[in-house]
């Protein structure tokens, strides 16, 4: 398990790809926005262990370390995911945004009321990109214009 996956309660990786199950992951414009959102989430009742706030450099370092510690099969799956425009495409975008100064705030939320509360708080931070990692799907709540998902790669977007 990489240091990145230790940041998230429960499973944060699927087939070697970053996939923080039952988490909203939002990239916000800077550390101040991420810290403010994290404080708001905890004030709204989300447990401290379920709220993750990462400075841009920390996110980049942790994702790159996670990638370096994978085996051959995981590298293949990441490449395949990138081609079909799923998890790896989102992580590539997240890395680009973080390299440009975006910070990360994430919160574990299961169930309708918790998810609604989390979305309302995260959206106040004006996220550049925001997704929810569900059991079998990624729900995109805020899509950055540079996102290259499978639908966009196929000409549908």
C-alpha positions, 0 to 999 in steps of 0.5 A, spaced: 500 500 500 502 506 498 502 512 502 497 515 498 492 509 499 493 510 507 490 517 506 483 514 505 479 510 509 477 503 506 479 501 499 483 507 495 486 502 489 483 498 484 487 494 480 493 498 481 489 505 479 487 510 484 480 509 486 478 512 493 471 508 493 466 512 496 469 518 496 468 525 493 475 527 490 475 535 488 481 539 485 480 546 488 484 552 486 489 552 492 491 550 499 487 555 502 480 553 498 482 545 500 483 547 508 477 551 508 473 545 505 476 540 510 474 544 516 467 545 513 466 538 512 469 536 519 464 542 522 458 538 518 460 532 522 464 528 517 469 524 521 476 527 521 479 520 518 474 521 512 477 527 510 483 528 506 486 535 504 493 535 500 497 540 498 498 540 490 506 538 491 503 532 496 498 530 491 503 530 485 508 526 490 504 521 492 500 519 486 507 518 482 510 514 488 504 510 488 505 509 480 512 507 481 510 502 486 506 498 481 507 491 478 507 490 471 500 488 471 498 494 474 502 498 469 498 494 463 491 496 467 493 503 467 495 504 460 488 500 458 484 505 463 488 511 459 486 508 452 479 507 454 478 514 458 477 512 465 480 512 472 487 513 469 485 519 464 482 522 471 488 521 474 492 524 469 488 531 469 488 531 476 496 531 476 496 536 471 491 541 475 495 539 481 502 541 478 498 548 476 497 549 483 490 546 485 490 542 491 485 536 493 480 535 498 476 528 499 471 526 503 468 519 504 460 519 504 456 514 503 448 514 503 444 520 500 444 525 505 451 525 507 453 525 499 448 531 498 451 535 504 458 533 501 457 536 495 454 542 497 460 544 501 465 542 496 461 546 491 462 552 495 470 551 494 469 552 486 472 545 484 476 545 478 474 538 477 470 533 482 468 526 482 465 521 486 468 514 486 462 509 487 462 501 487 462 500 480 462 507 477 465 514 477 460 520 477 462 526 475 460 532 478 464 538 475 468 536 469 474 540 467 474 542 460 481 538 459 478 532 461 479 526 456 474 521 457 472 515 453 466 519 450 470 525 448 476 521 445 471 517 441 468 524 438 462 524 442 464 530 447 
